[in-house]
Amino acid sequence: MPVILSFVGAYENGSEINTCPPQDSMAEEMDEDPAYQVVQEDEENEEEEVDGGEEEEEVDGDEEENVFDWVVDEELLDHELSSGNDSFEMDTPAERSGHIAVMDGSNMYVWGGYKNTQTTGFLDFYLPRNEIWIYNTEIRRWKKRVTEGDMPPSMSGSCAVCVEGVLYLFGGHHARGNTDRFYRLPLRTTEVLCWENMRNLKGLAPTCKDKLGCWVHQNRLAFFGGYGYVAQGGHLGTFEYDESSFWANGAGRGWNNHIHVLDLDTFTWSQPITKGNPPSPRAAHACATVGNRGFVFGGRYREHRLNDLYYINLDTWEWTEMSVPQQGPVGRSWHSFIPVSPDHIFLYGGFTTDKQTLSDAWLYCVSTNEWKSYKHSNTESPRLWHTACYGPDGEVFVFGGCANNLLSHQQAAHSNEVLIFSVQPKSLVRFCMEAVLQYREQLAGSWNLLPKHLLHRLMPRLGVINTLGS
């Protein structure tokens, strides 16, 4: 029986969009967890699931076996999505929200998320799991790579980082709920990109969840918070049930403030014993690493979208709460928060408690604990559940996300646009490269005198129209 996965709204109870079947009356309350619908040929009932912050957790064979009546076959789902009527662009990625993006060198890698169907516009589905899109930040061009190996299922709300050319992905929400699986994908290869499902990790793994954050420090990944199922073991931290999530076989979900650390040398999970007053449980927050400090800003906890700021010392595991002035950024979830210098973090977009999609930008100074509003030209491009990456030339690249209220019953305005914010002055090399390109005809006879590494960067841009100012 053919199955179509459809997101009908976002749920914000714990974090970002959830991909569980939605309940009609609850969809508006789950901004952090957009619900998805499973529509079958013999069923027209649409159930909107409202998650308290994240999508429902799907549990695979190796994970906690919480199987629901609405669970669908993953292979069938992937087949339906890849053979449906919707065509996928060959030169640019499809519009999407709830995806992941990481930067390696001058390339931004994008995977996953979900979009509207082109036929109705109100049914949403996960994007193909075997596609990864690469955006070259120098020539402003996309290319698609088809991946192989033990791939993750198509998902939203996953957490991903890039460490020394390897993409690491944990958690998320797919057709059967949340997951606690961990994957790696080496990016610096000329061969086929091949996923690996890391099944033999040691230690106590995090619970199935999505809409969590991550810090990277000394070859360790520290995951914080999220929305998902209650822990079945001795997990340190607080878990708060979302009462509205008890709609399917009594399997409730909620927010947490757990920290789980994965050592990339030993591939062992551990939980640190923290000191100080920790943040409240939350989901759809954003994390940033500056030196040995792991910052977390905002997120959703119950009915509130927060504007509090904490950092944890990643060596001593002590929490510190930072004051946020009244004239600072408002509370939000589904925003981006990324370091852009050894002393500054860039905040963009998100979703407020009164369900407004934001387009404001801020720079936070770590050394002075000061927020400054960042003026930019993208004020007409609000975004939530987007991604943001910092490039090598002082630019922030925001990709995708939704421009309107995911919790309303209007069609979601998913985007595939790249918004660019110049947060640092251009380097002298960048200015010189642009001048060489501008006067390339006059300088054509001297190109062979340039260093090879500069020629390697310039050659791909020769065919790009309007390179000035890029």
N, C-alpha and C positions, 0 to 999 in steps of 0.2 A: 504494500500500500504506500503510494508516494507520500512523502512528508516534506513540508516546507517549513523552515524555521523562520519565524517572524518576530522582530522586536516591535512591540507596540508602545513602548514607553520606557522612560528611565526611572529607576528607583533609587532614591538617595538615602535609604535608611542607614547604610553603613559605609558605602563608598560609591564607586561609580556603577555604571550600568550593569544590571544582572541579566543573565540570559535564561532565567527560569520562566516557566509558563506564568503569565501575569493574571492577576485577578482584576476584574473590571473596575471595581470601586477603589482599588488600592493603587492603581498605576500612578496616580498623581502624587502619591506620597513617597515614591521610591526614586528620588532623583539620582541617587548614586547607583542604582541598580536598574537599568532599563530592562524591562521584562521582555521576554520573547514569547511568541506564540508558536505552538505546534499545530499546524492546520492539516487535517487529514481529509481524504476525499469524502469519507462518509460522515465527517463531523464539521459543522459550521460554527460550533461554539468556540468563542475566543475567550480564553481565561488569561487575565493579566495578573502576573505575579508581582507582588510588591515586596521587595526585599528591603531589609533594614539597612542597606548600605552597600550590598554587593549582590551579584547575581547568585542564584542558587548554585550550590556546589554540586558538580558532577563527580561521581565517584566511579573510577575505573576499577578493573579487576584487581589491581595491586593496591588500590586505595581503600579507604573506609567504604564498606559495601552498604551504602544507603541507597537502595534502588527504589525508584518511584514508578507508579503506574504509567506516567507519561514519558518515561525514558524511551528514546528511539535508538535505533541501531546506527552507530557512528559511520560505518562503511556505507550504509544506505544513504545517510544524510549527505556525506561527501559526494556520493554519486549524483544525488538529486541536485545539489548546488552546482556541480560542475557541468551538468547536462541540461540546466534549466534554460528558460527563454532569455534571461538577462545576458547581454554581451558585456565582456570586460574589455576596457580600453587597452590597446596594445602599446600606446606611446606614453600614457600617464596612468597612474593608479586610479582606481575607482574612489569616489568619495566614501568617507568612512568615519566612524567614531569608535572609541574603545580599543584602538589598536596600540601597538608598541612601536617605538622608534629609538634607535641608538646611533651614535656617531662613531666612526672609526676613520681617522684621518680626515679627508675632505668628503667622505661618503656618508650619507645618512641612510640607514637601512630601516625599512618599514614592513611590518608583518601584522596580519590579523585584523580584527575589528569587524564591524558589520555595516550594512548600508540598506537603503530602501530598494525594493524591487522597482523596475522601470515600468511594469505593467500597471500596478495600482498605486504605488507610491506610499501606501500605508502599511504594507507588509515588509518586514526587515529580515535580513538573513546574514549569516556569517560569510565572510569572504574566504576564498579558497586557501586551504592550509599549505599548499605546496608552492605558493607564490611569495616571493620576497622582492620588494621594490627598492631600488638603489637610486638615490638622488645625489648627483655630483654637484657639490656646492660651488665649485669653481666655474663650471660651464652651464649650470642651471638646467641640467637635463636628467631625465629619468631613464632607467632601463630595468627590465624585469628579468629575474633569474628564477628558474624552476628548481625547487629543492627536491631532494630524495632522502632516503634513510627512514629512521623511526620517528616520523614527524609528529608534532603535537596536533591534537584535533583543532579545527577552526574554533577560535575563541575570541572573547573580549575580556577586558579587565585584567589581563596578565601583567606581570611585572618583569621588566627586562633591563639588563645592563650589558655593557661591552667592556671586557677586561683583556687587554693585550690581544686584540683581534678576534676574540671569541665572544659570541653572543650567548648569554645565559638567560633562560626564561623559566619563571616559576609561577604556578597558580593560574588563575583565570576561570572563566565560565564558558562552558560549551553546551552542546545539545542535551547532555544528561545532568548538568549541574556544575558545581565547583570541582576543582581538581587540586591535588597536592603533588602533582608530578613536576619533575625538574628536567629541563632539556638544555643541551648545548649545541651551538652551531658555529664551527670555525668559519670566519669570513675571508681570511686572507689566503685564498686558494684560487688557482686558475682552473681547477677541476670543478666537478659538480658540487654545489653546496649540499652537505649531507648532515641531517639532524641526528642527534644521539639522545635517546631517552636514558637518563642516568638512574637506572633501577637499583643499583647496589650501594646507595649511600648509607653511611653508618650514622648512628645516633637517633635522637628523637626529632623527627621532621615536623614542620608546621602542619597545622590542620588544613583541610581543603578550604580555600578562600580566594577572593579576588579583591581588586581595588586596594592593594597594599602598596607600601613604599620600600625603598632599598637604599642602603648606604654601602659604599665600597671603601675598604681601608685595609692595607697590609695584606692583600690577596685574600681577603675575607669579604663575604657578602652578608650584610646584616639586614634582615627583612623585618619591617615593623607594621603592626596594625592589620587592618583589613576587615572584610565582612565574610562570614562563612559559618560552618557548623561548629558546634561546641567541641572542645578538645576532649578526647577520650582517655588521655593519660595525664601525667603530672606536669602540665605546662605552666610555666611561671607567668604571672600577669593576670589581668582582669578580663573576663568575658561578660558581656551584657546582652541578654536575649532581646531580640526584636519580637515583641508580642505579635505583631502583624504577620510574622513569617510562618506561624503555625497553621498552615493551610493544606499541606500535602503530607498525609500519613504521619502527622505529628512530628515531622523532622524540622525543627525550628533552627533558625540561624540568628546571628547577631554580630556585634562589633567586638573587637578585642584590641588590646595594646601590647600584645606579645612581641618579644624580640627573639628571633631565631637566627643564628649565625652559621653560615656554611664556610668551612675552611677549604679553599680551592687547592691546597696542597695535599690534604688527606681526604677530601670529600666526606667530611664528618660534620653532622649537625650538632649544635650545642645551644644552650640558653644561658646567657650571663645573668648573674645576680646583680641587679642594678641598685643604685643608691639615689637618694633625693626623691622628689615628688614627680612621678611620671605623668605624661599626658593622659587624658581620659581615652577610653577606647574610641576608635574612629575608623572611617574608611573614606576613600576618594580624597585623601589628603595628598600632600606632595613632600618628598624628601630631597635633601641636597647635602652633599659632603663637601666641607671646606676644611682642609687640614685633617686634624683628628676629631673634628666635630661633625656630628650628624644632626642636621636641622630637620625639623618637621613643622610645616605650617598648615593650619586649617584642616578641612575635612568635615565629614558629617558624623554627628553623634546624636542619635534619636532624632528629634525634630529641629535640631540646631545645626547650622553650618558655621563653623568656627573661624575666628581670626587670631587664635593664640599661636605663639611661636615658642618652641622648645629646642634645645639642643642637648645631645648626649655626648659625653667624652668617650670616644670609641676605644680608648686605652683603659680608662678606669671605670667606665659604665656608670657615670654619675650624671643624673638629669639636672638641667638648669632651665627655668622658665624665664623668658625675656619679655619685658613690657612692650606692648604695642600701643602707640599713641592713638588718641581718638581720631586724629586726622590721617591715620594710616589706612591701609587696605581694609575693606569690610570683610566680614566672614564669608567663606566660600568653600565649595568643594569642586572636584573635577577641574582644577586649575593646574598650571605648570609652575615649577619653582626650581631653577637650575643655576648652578654657579657659573659666573662669567669672568671671574678674576679670583685671585687669592683672598680678596676682601669683599666681594660683592656677589649677590644672588639676585636673579631676575625673576620676577613674578608676572604672570600674564593670565588674564581671563578667569573663567570659572562660573559658578552658579551660586546665587545667593539664597538666603532663607526665604525671601519673598519671590523666589523662582525667576530671577532676572539673570539673563546670560550676559556676562561681562566682557568688556573690551579694554579695560584699564591695564596699565603696566606700571610696575614699581621696581626700584632698585633698593635692595637692603644692604646696608654697610655693616659688615660683621664687627669691625673694630670699634665702631661708635654706637652700634645698636640704633641706627637711624634709618627711617624709610623716606625715600624721595620718589614722588610721582614722576614717571618717565613719559615725556611727551613723544608721540609718534603719529604716523600717518594712517594707522590701521584702526582708527576708532570706530569705523563703520563695519568692522569685521569681528563681532563678538564670537567667542569660542568657549565651548565646554567639552570635556573629555577628548581633548586634542593631545598632541605631543609637542615637545620642544627640545631641540638639541642645540648645543653651542659649537659653532664651527671654528676652524683654525684661524680665521681672519677677523675675529671680533664680532661675529654676527650670530644672532639667535634665529633658528629656523623652526617656525611653528607650522605643523602640518595637520590637516584634517580637523576633526571635531565637528560639533554641531553649533549652529548659529542661533537656534531658538530654544524654546522650553521643551526639553525631552519628556517632561511629565504631562504635558498637555495632550489633547487629542488631535492637534493639528499635525500635518505631515512634518516629520523631522527634516531640518535643513542641514543635512550632512555635507561636508565640504571635502574637496581634494586640492584646495589651494594651499600654496606655500606662502606664509607671511614672513617677511624678513625684517629683523630689527638690528640696526647697527649700534651696538652698545659699547664698542671700543673704537678708537681712531684707526683708520686704515694704516697698514704698515707701508713703509717706503717701497718695499718690493711690490706690494699690490698696486700702488700708484704707478710705478714704473711699468709693470705688466700692462696696465690699462693704456698707458701712453704708447707702448710698443704696438698694441693692437689697434689703437686709433690711427696710427701713422704706419700701418704695416706695409702699405704699398711703397712709401718712400724709403722704408728701412728694410725692404725685402732682401737687398744684397748683403746685409750685415747680420742676418739671422743666424748664419752658421758660426758666428763669433760668440754667440751666447753660450753660457754653461749648459751642459746637457740636461741638468735637472730643471732648469727654467724652460728649455725647449719642450721638455716632456709635459710641463704644465700649460704651455702656450698653444701647442699644436691642436689639442682638442677644441680650443676656443675659436679657431680660425673660421669654422663653419657656423658659428653662432651669431645670429643677427642681434644687433644692439647690445654689444658687450659693454659699452660705456656705462660707468656707474654701478656695475655689478659687483 
